[in-house]
Each structure stands twice: as C-alpha cells, then as structure tokens.
Amino acid sequence: MAIQSVLILQTDTVLLEVPTEARYAVTVIMVCNTATPNPADDTENATVFDMHFVKQGQAIGNVNKVLGNMPMAAGETFTFDTEKIIIEEGDRIILNCDSPTVLSATVSFLEL
C-alpha cells in the first residue's frame, strides 16, 4: 500500500496521477483543514473544496466532479472511504479549494 499527500491550492491540484502501464485501487482519500479552530467564530478559516476523478485525455469539469463545494471548517477532516475506485494509466485525482488555502489531502492506494 502507498500514500501520497499534497497541499490543496485554489488552482487544480493533482493528488494522484497513474503512471504508464499502471493501475491503482484507491482505498481512502482524507482531506484535512489544517487551520486551528476558533471557538468564538466557527467560520474563521472555513473553506470549500471540489474533487474530480479525471479519466486520461478528459478535461476537468462537472462530468468528473465527485464532490463539489464540500464545506470544511477549521480543524475538520473529511474521509472518502465508502467506495473503492480503480484508476488506470493517465487517470488523475484533482482537487481545488477556495481561499483560505488551508487544506491538505492524502490518498492511500494499492497497485494492481
């Protein structure tokens, strides 16, 4: 099993791209808002993110969006682990977020 992590930017951020002649089973994706929560203001450092599973040769868009405007309060972690996804050569997992850019993402996957 392997993991990969990135900081999610406002621009399209590739979390994982499958290399030539490979195939991966994605077991879990975790997105964490790394900002410290403010008990007096739960909107401080809150943001939203989008996640796309993009097939090789396909452009990012609504057709491959699996999460859109997912709200993330400071200090929260979202886990995508109910479904197992198989991605192949050239397929990508892409995320982006609104300001502030306080999100990190980690994916765990197995090579098949």
Phi and psi restraints in degrees (value plus and minus 20) as a CYANA .aco file:
   2 ALA   PHI    -148.4  -108.4
   2 ALA   PSI     138.0   178.0
   3 ILE   PHI    -151.1  -111.1
   3 ILE   PSI     136.2   176.2
   4 GLN   PHI    -165.2  -125.2
   4 GLN   PSI     121.6   161.6
   5 SER   PHI    -152.0  -112.0
   5 SER   PSI     128.7   168.7
   6 VAL   PHI    -164.8  -124.8
   6 VAL   PSI     140.6   180.6
   7 LEU   PHI    -111.2   -71.2
   7 LEU   PSI     111.7   151.7
   8 ILE   PHI    -105.6   -65.6
   8 ILE   PSI     108.7   148.7
   9 LEU   PHI    -122.8   -82.8
   9 LEU   PSI     155.4   195.4
  10 GLN   PHI     -92.4   -52.4
  10 GLN   PSI     -42.0    -2.0
  11 THR   PHI    -110.4   -70.4
  11 THR   PSI     146.2   186.2
  12 ASP   PHI     -80.2   -40.2
  12 ASP   PSI     102.1   142.1
  13 THR   PHI    -134.5   -94.5
  13 THR   PSI      98.4   138.4
  14 VAL   PHI     -99.7   -59.7
  14 VAL   PSI      96.6   136.6
  15 LEU   PHI    -102.4   -62.4
  15 LEU   PSI     -59.9   -19.9
  16 LEU   PHI    -173.1  -133.1
  16 LEU   PSI     114.3   154.3
  17 GLU   PHI    -148.7  -108.7
  17 GLU   PSI     108.4   148.4
  18 VAL   PHI     -97.8   -57.8
  18 VAL   PSI     106.1   146.1
  19 PRO   PHI     -93.1   -53.1
  19 PRO   PSI     152.1   192.1
  20 THR   PHI     -73.4   -33.4
  20 THR   PSI     116.4   156.4
  21 GLU   PHI      38.6    78.6
  21 GLU   PSI       9.2    49.2
  22 ALA   PHI    -141.0  -101.0
  22 ALA   PSI     143.5   183.5
  23 ARG   PHI    -168.6  -128.6
  23 ARG   PSI     110.5   150.5
  24 TYR   PHI    -141.0  -101.0
  24 TYR   PSI     126.9   166.9
  25 ALA   PHI    -125.4   -85.4
  25 ALA   PSI      96.9   136.9
  26 VAL   PHI    -104.8   -64.8
  26 VAL   PSI     101.5   141.5
  27 THR   PHI    -116.9   -76.9
  27 THR   PSI     -54.8   -14.8
  28 VAL   PHI    -179.6  -139.6
  28 VAL   PSI     126.2   166.2
  29 ILE   PHI    -147.7  -107.7
  29 ILE   PSI     109.3   149.3
  30 MET   PHI    -140.2  -100.2
  30 MET   PSI     112.9   152.9
  31 VAL   PHI    -139.3   -99.3
  31 VAL   PSI     106.4   146.4
  32 CYS   PHI    -141.1  -101.1
  32 CYS   PSI     111.8   151.8
  33 ASN   PHI    -106.8   -66.8
  33 ASN   PSI      88.6   128.6
  34 THR   PHI    -100.7   -60.7
  34 THR   PSI     -24.2    15.8
  35 ALA   PHI     -91.8   -51.8
  35 ALA   PSI     129.6   169.6
  36 THR   PHI     -97.2   -57.2
  36 THR   PSI     108.8   148.8
  37 PRO   PHI     -85.7   -45.7
  37 PRO   PSI     128.3   168.3
  38 ASN   PHI    -131.7   -91.7
  38 ASN   PSI      87.5   127.5
  39 PRO   PHI     -77.8   -37.8
  39 PRO   PSI     -45.0    -5.0
  40 ALA   PHI    -102.3   -62.3
  40 ALA   PSI     -36.1     3.9
  41 ASP   PHI    -170.8  -130.8
  41 ASP   PSI      75.2   115.2
  42 ASP   PHI     -93.9   -53.9
  42 ASP   PSI     -24.0    16.0
  43 THR   PHI    -111.4   -71.4
  43 THR   PSI     -32.7     7.3
  44 GLU   PHI     -84.3   -44.3
  44 GLU   PSI     108.3   148.3
  45 ASN   PHI      44.7    84.7
  45 ASN   PSI      -3.1    36.9
  46 ALA   PHI     -95.6   -55.6
  46 ALA   PSI     130.0   170.0
  47 THR   PHI    -171.6  -131.6
  47 THR   PSI     158.2   198.2
  48 VAL   PHI    -151.9  -111.9
  48 VAL   PSI     137.2   177.2
  49 PHE   PHI    -160.6  -120.6
  49 PHE   PSI     139.7   179.7
  50 ASP   PHI    -136.8   -96.8
  50 ASP   PSI     128.8   168.8
  51 MET   PHI    -153.4  -113.4
  51 MET   PSI     115.3   155.3
  52 HIS   PHI    -147.0  -107.0
  52 HIS   PSI     120.7   160.7
  53 PHE   PHI    -125.6   -85.6
  53 PHE   PSI      87.9   127.9
  54 VAL   PHI    -128.4   -88.4
  54 VAL   PSI      97.9   137.9
  55 LYS   PHI     -90.1   -50.1
  55 LYS   PSI     127.9   167.9
  56 GLN   PHI     -70.1   -30.1
  56 GLN   PSI     112.1   152.1
  57 GLY   PHI      63.3   103.3
  57 GLY   PSI     -25.8    14.2
  58 GLN   PHI    -115.7   -75.7
  58 GLN   PSI     126.1   166.1
  59 ALA   PHI    -104.9   -64.9
  59 ALA   PSI     131.7   171.7
  60 ILE   PHI     -88.8   -48.8
  60 ILE   PSI     117.5   157.5
  61 GLY   PHI    -199.6  -159.6
  61 GLY   PSI    -190.6  -150.6
  62 ASN   PHI     -83.4   -43.4
  62 ASN   PSI     -46.5    -6.5
  63 VAL   PHI     -85.3   -45.3
  63 VAL   PSI     -45.7    -5.7
  64 ASN   PHI    -139.8   -99.8
  64 ASN   PSI      -4.2    35.8
  65 LYS   PHI    -100.2   -60.2
  65 LYS   PSI     107.3   147.3
  66 VAL   PHI    -127.6   -87.6
  66 VAL   PSI     -42.0    -2.0
  67 LEU   PHI    -158.8  -118.8
  67 LEU   PSI     112.0   152.0
  68 GLY   PHI    -150.4  -110.4
  68 GLY   PSI     111.4   151.4
  69 ASN   PHI      30.6    70.6
  69 ASN   PSI      23.8    63.8
  70 MET   PHI     -92.1   -52.1
  70 MET   PSI      97.1   137.1
  71 PRO   PHI     -93.3   -53.3
  71 PRO   PSI     120.0   160.0
  72 MET   PHI    -156.4  -116.4
  72 MET   PSI      90.1   130.1
  73 ALA   PHI     -98.1   -58.1
  73 ALA   PSI     138.9   178.9
  74 ALA   PHI     -76.8   -36.8
  74 ALA   PSI     115.5   155.5
  75 GLY   PHI      62.9   102.9
  75 GLY   PSI     -23.7    16.3
  76 GLU   PHI    -109.6   -69.6
  76 GLU   PSI     136.0   176.0
  77 THR   PHI    -148.4  -108.4
  77 THR   PSI     111.5   151.5
  78 PHE   PHI    -124.4   -84.4
  78 PHE   PSI     115.2   155.2
  79 THR   PHI    -139.0   -99.0
  79 THR   PSI     105.9   145.9
  80 PHE   PHI    -126.6   -86.6
  80 PHE   PSI      75.0   115.0
  81 ASP   PHI    -161.5  -121.5
  81 ASP   PSI     -14.9    25.1
  82 THR   PHI     -93.4   -53.4
  82 THR   PSI     -62.5   -22.5
  83 GLU   PHI    -124.5   -84.5
  83 GLU   PSI     123.5   163.5
  84 LYS   PHI    -120.8   -80.8
  84 LYS   PSI     111.3   151.3
  85 ILE   PHI    -133.8   -93.8
  85 ILE   PSI     114.6   154.6
  86 ILE   PHI    -123.1   -83.1
  86 ILE   PSI     104.5   144.5
  87 ILE   PHI    -143.2  -103.2
  87 ILE   PSI     128.2   168.2
  88 GLU   PHI    -138.2   -98.2
  88 GLU   PSI     159.1   199.1
  89 GLU   PHI     -60.9   -20.9
  89 GLU   PSI     103.7   143.7
  90 GLY   PHI      64.6   104.6
  90 GLY   PSI     -32.2     7.8
  91 ASP   PHI     -90.7   -50.7
  91 ASP   PSI     130.9   170.9
  92 ARG   PHI    -155.9  -115.9
  92 ARG   PSI     132.4   172.4
  93 ILE   PHI    -129.3   -89.3
  93 ILE   PSI     101.0   141.0
  94 ILE   PHI    -144.8  -104.8
  94 ILE   PSI     115.2   155.2
  95 LEU   PHI    -147.5  -107.5
  95 LEU   PSI     137.0   177.0
  96 ASN   PHI    -171.2  -131.2
  96 ASN   PSI     138.6   178.6
  97 CYS   PHI    -160.0  -120.0
  97 CYS   PSI     145.2   185.2
  98 ASP   PHI    -103.1   -63.1
  98 ASP   PSI     152.9   192.9
  99 SER   PHI     -97.0   -57.0
  99 SER   PSI     122.8   162.8
 100 PRO   PHI     -98.7   -58.7
 100 PRO   PSI     132.6   172.6
 101 THR   PHI    -108.5   -68.5
 101 THR   PSI      62.6   102.6
 102 VAL   PHI    -139.4   -99.4
 102 VAL   PSI       0.0    40.0
 103 LEU   PHI    -125.9   -85.9
 103 LEU   PSI     121.4   161.4
 104 SER   PHI    -139.6   -99.6
 104 SER   PSI     133.5   173.5
 105 ALA   PHI    -153.0  -113.0
 105 ALA   PSI     121.6   161.6
 106 THR   PHI    -150.9  -110.9
 106 THR   PSI     114.1   154.1
 107 VAL   PHI    -138.8   -98.8
 107 VAL   PSI     121.0   161.0
 108 SER   PHI    -135.0   -95.0
 108 SER   PSI     113.9   153.9
 109 PHE   PHI    -168.5  -128.5
 109 PHE   PSI     139.7   179.7
 110 LEU   PHI    -139.3   -99.3
 110 LEU   PSI     117.6   157.6
 111 GLU   PHI    -100.3   -60.3
 111 GLU   PSI     113.5   153.5
